[in-house]
Amino acid sequence: MSPYRWLPTLAVAAALASPAHAGPLTFAQALDRAAAGAPSLQAAALQTEAARASARAAGALPDPKLNVGVEGFPISGPNVGRPSRDDFSDVRVGIMQDVPNRARRQAAVAGATAAISQAEAARLVALRRVRVATALAWIDVTYAERRLAAVDQVLTSLRPLWEAQPAAVAAGRQRPGQALTPVQTRATLEDQRSEQVANLARARAELTRWTGETAPSVVGATPDFNIDPAGLRAAVETNPTLLTYRSAASRADAEVKAARAAEHPDWGWEVAYQRRDPRFGDMLSAGVTVSLPLFASTRQEPLLAARRADASRVHADREDARRGLAAQLDADLADHDMHHDQWMRTTGTVVPAARQRADLETASYAAGTATLADVLDATTALADAKLTALEREAMVVRDGARIVLTYGSDQ
């Protein structure tokens, strides 16, 4: 018995029994937690264990058969119902063993080996999917917290202006109707805050799904993903999705071999002991059976053609998947470049311009040449610009995580 056969099962048990992680999660810790305890990965590990267990029986001979019977029992004539008087009557006990041809057994072993590879490739696909989803959830929590903090900062900075509005109206510096502008602005900002609170709750729920942490919080800097287009394109060939198709192709090829092996005869043997009346003596019989595939054109050949067509289909599907991965990678890289350019324009142009406008309007308000509504409008525009910058930064980081973890290595 292989000492490795229980490793996947033990890993699942350890993941289920391990205590919950205490404290905030860094990016790497979140990925490790998901890889160790995601139910989908536990299921994939058990699927691999099932394939390995099944492979141990592949290529083995079928179970022998016990043959027990009565032969030559008289039912007419002078000895009817009295087998002891007939030297042809006996009790037969025998063993039969079917022996499939060697090519058929080798094809069964090849198919079982391919099934193990297919299950392992599926596990790698599931692992990559879990890592990507966990990474995006961690990033979403990080930036949802930052956006919520940005809105709270704006609300705090505007509180003195809102409190000064009634005094300005009473002193005649502002018209009574202008007192409604801060109310509307504050309501708009409170709406934005409620939206950010909901976004944070959704992101934490998604992170809980993958890490198992009931109340997840994040800590540490966001990862800086190095996008190497040439390296990523080269890694497409070893992507776990394509490994799945490669394993499926190996399994289909094994089925072709099994169908071809059916064109060759199988055989079997039998040994039997025949117990008769002591007056006549016991007997021993032995024999061999051989299958005769005489009608291959209507039986074996159509099945062989079907298996060959299946194998060709799997190879075609793999090429289609490879082209799809390559095209999706190029599309994701293009989106990443676009999001990065938009982020740079927002942080380099939009936010500085909005900040300068807010400063100028605040100075004009202090000099009595601008209204409070002007200051609130400029400040709100600055808050929107900062939130847009954070959203675009989050998109860039999400792009990097998704691209590297989807198309790169699993390290």
N, C-alpha and C positions, 0 to 999 in steps of 0.2 A: 504494500500500500504506500502510495507516495506521501511523504511528509508534508507536501504542499497542498494537498487536496482540501484541507480545512481552513486554509488561510483566508479566503474570501468570507467564509462564514464567521470566523473569529473576528475579522475586521468589522463586520456588521454588528456583531454582539458588543464589541468594544465601543463602537460609535453610539449604540443605544444606551450603554451603561455609563458612558462618560459624563461627568458633571457639567452643568452649564458654565459657559465662559463668564467670568466675573469682570466687570469693568468695560470701558469703551473698546471698540474693535478698530484696529488699524486695518488698512486695505489688505495687507497680506494675511492678517489673522482672519478676516472675513472669508477670504478665499479658502484658507485651510479649514475653517469650520464647515463651510459648505461641502468641501471635498470629502470630509470625514463623516458627515452625518446626513447628507441629502438623501431622502428616501429613494429617489430615482437612481442614484448611484448604488445604493444598497440592492435594489432590484436588479440592476445590471450585473453586479458582482455575483449574485445568486444565479443569474442566467448563465454566466460563464462557468460557475461551479457545476450547474446541471449539464452543460455541454461536456465538461471534462469527465463527469461521472458516466455519461452515456458512451463516451469514446472508449471506456475500458471494455465494453462488451462488443465493440465493432470488430468485425472479421472473425468472431468466434463461431464455432460450429453450432448448429441448432441443438436444442435439447434432444437427447435420445428418447426413443419411444418404447414403451413396454407393450408387448404383444401377447395377450393371453386368450386362448380359445380352445374349443373342442373340435376335433376333426374326425370325420368318418363315423359319426354317430348313426347307427342303423335305424331307419324309420320304416322299413318294409322287409319282407323276406322272413326266413326262419329265425334270424337273430334280432328281429325288431325289438327295440327298447332294451337290448342286452349287449352293450358294447364290449363286455369282457369276453364274449365268445367270438368277437370279430378282430382279426389281426390288423385291420385297417383303422380301428378306432384308437384315438389317443388324446391326451390333454397336452396342449402346446403352450410353452412359455418361451418367449423370445425377446431379443433386444434389437431395435432398428435404429440406425444412425444415418441421417441425410448428410451428405458432404457437398456443399456448393463448390463450384469450380474455383480455382485459385484466383482468377481474375475478378470474380464477383466479390470474394472476400477482401481483396486488395482495394477494390473500389469502395467497399463499405468503410475500410479504415481511412481512405483518403477523404471520404465524405464527412466522417466524424472529426477528422483533423481540421477540415475546412469549417465545420460548424463551430469549433472552439475559436478559430481565428475570427469568424464572423461575430460571435458573441463578445470577444475582446474588443473588436473594432467598434461595436455598438456601445460598449462601456466607455471607450475613449470619446465617442461622439457625445454621449450623455455628460461625461466629465467636462468637456469643452462648453457645452450648453449651460451647465450649472455655473462654471467659472465666469462666463460672460454675463449671465443674469445677476450673479452676486456682485460682480464688479459694478455693473450699471446701477444696482440698488444702492450700493455703498456711495457711489458718486452722487446719486440723486439725493440721498439723505444729507450729504455734505453741503451741496449747493442749496438745498431747500432751507437748511439752517442759516446759511449765509444770506439768502434773500430775505428771510424773515427778520434777521438782525438788521438788514439795511432798511426795511420798512419801519421797524421800531425806532431806528435812529432818526429817520425823517420825522416821525410823529413826535419824538422828544424835542427835536430842534424847532418844530413849529409851535409847540405849546406856548411859549412866551408871546408869540404874535397873536395867537387866538385869544389869549387872556387880555391883550392890550386892545382888542377890537372894541369892546363896549366903551372904554374910556375915550377912544378916538371918536366914536359917534357922539358921545356926550359932549365932547369939546368942540364939535362941529367940524373936525378935520375930515370926517368921512360921512357920506350920506347914509341914512338908515338902511336903504336897500343894499348897500355894499356890505352890511353886516352878515348877509346870507352867504356871501362867497366863501368865507372860512368854514361855514357849516357844511357846504357842499364839498369843499376840498377835503375836509376831515372825513366825511362819509366815504368819499372815493378812496382815500388812503386806508380807511378801516376795511373796506371791501377787499383791497389788495392784500391786506394783512390776513384776512380770513381765508383768502385763496392760498396764501403761502402756508398757513397752518394746515390746511387740507392737503396740500402737496407734500408737506413733511410727514403727515400721518400716513399717506399712501406709500411714500418711499420707505418708511420704517416697517410698514406691514410687508412690503416686498422683501426687505432685508430679513425680517423674521422668517419668512417662508423658506429662504435658502440657508440661513445659518441656524435656525432653531432658537435664536435668542428672543426671549419674550418681550423685552423692552430694549431694543438695540440702540446704541449710541456710537458715534464714530469719533475717532481721534487721529491726529497725524495729518501730514501733508498729502495732497492728492498726488497720485503717481504721475510721473512724467514719461509718457510713452514715446519711444523713438520709432518713428515711422520710416521704415526702409522699404520703399516700393519694390526694388529689385529682389531683395531677400524674401519679401512676402510672396511675390509671384513665383519664385523658385520653390517655396514651401507648399504651394498648392498641391503638388504631386504627392506629398506625404500627408495631406490633410486626412483626418480620421474618416471623414465622409467618403473619400475615395478608397480608403482602406476597407471600408465596409463593402463597397462594390467589388473590390479585388477578392475579398473572402467569398462573396457570393459567386463570383466567377469561378473560383476554385471548387466551390461546392457544385456548381452546375457542371463543371468538367468531370467531377467525380460521378455525377449521375449519368453523364455520357458514357463513361467507362463501364458503369454498371449495366447500362442498356446494351453495350457492345458485348459484355460478358454473357448476357443472356442468350447470345447466339451459339455459345459453346455448351456442351452437355454437362449437367450435374450428375452426380452418382451417389450411391448409398449402399450400405451393407446391412445384413441381418444375420443373426445367429439365433437358433431356436432349439430348445430341448423338448423332446416329445416323449411323454410318459405313457406306456401301454401296459396291458396286463402282463404280469411277470412271465406268463407262458410264452409270450412273443418277444420280449426284450424291448428296451428303450432305444430311441434313435436321436441323432443330432443332425440338424439341418443348417446349412449356411448358403447365403446367396448374395448377389450383387444386383443393384438396379441402376440403370443409366437412362437419363432423360434424352429424348430424341427431338431436337428442334428442327423438325422436317418442314415446317410451314413458315419459315422465317419471313417470307415476303408479305404475309398477312398478319404476322404476330410480332416478331422481334424487330423487324426493320421499320415499321411505322413508329414504334416506341423510340427507337434509336433516332429517327429523324426528328421526332418531337423534342427529345432531350438536346439534340444539337441546335435546334431552333431556340430553345430556352437559353442555352449557353451563349449563342450569338446575341440574343436580346440583352443579356446581362452585360456583355462587353459594350454594346451600344449605349445602354443606360449609363455605364460608367463614363464613357466619353462625353455624353450629354451633361452629366453632373460636373465633370471637369471643366467643360466650357462654361457652364453656369457659374461655378465658383470663381473662375478667372474673370468673367464679366462682372459679377457682383463685387469682386475686389476692386476692379477699376472704377466702378460706380461709387463705391464707398470712399475710395481715395479722392475722387473728384469732389464729393460732398465734404470731405474733411478739409480740402483746400479752400472750398468756398466758405465754410463755417469759420475757418481760421482767418481768412481775409476780412470777413464781416466783423469778427471779434476785434481785430486790430483796428479797423476803422472806428468802431464804437469807442474803444478805450483811448485811441489816439486823437480822435476828432470830435465825436459826438459828446462824450462825457466832459472833456475840457471846455468845449463851447458852452454846454449847459451850466457848468460850474461858474464860468466867467459871467454868464448872463445873470445867474442867481446872485453873485457877489455885487454886480453892478446895480441890480434892482434893489438889493438891500441897502446899498449906499445911497441910492436915490431916495429911498423911503426915509432914511435917516435925515436926508437933506430937505425933505418935504416936497420933492418933485415927482414922487411915485406913490401910488396907492398900495394899501396892503394887498389888494387883489393882485397887483402886478408882482409883488414879492411871492405870494402864494403860488401864482401860476408858474413863475420861474423855478421855484423850489420843487414844485411837483414835477416839472419837466426834468429837473436834475435827478429826482428820485427814479423817474421812469427810465432815464438814460442809464443809471447805475444798475437797475434791475435788468435792463436789456443786455448790458455788458456781462452781468453774472450769468444770464441765461445762455448767451453765446459762448462764454467761457466753458460752461457746463457741456454744451454741445460739442465743443472741441475735445474736451477730456473724454466724454462718452464715445466719440468717434475713435479716439486713440485706443481706448480699452477694448471696444468691440472689434476693431480691425486687428490689433495685435493678438488678442486672445482667440479670435475666430480663425485667422489665417496663419498666425505664427506658430511657434512651438508652445508646448504646455508648461514650460518652465517659467 
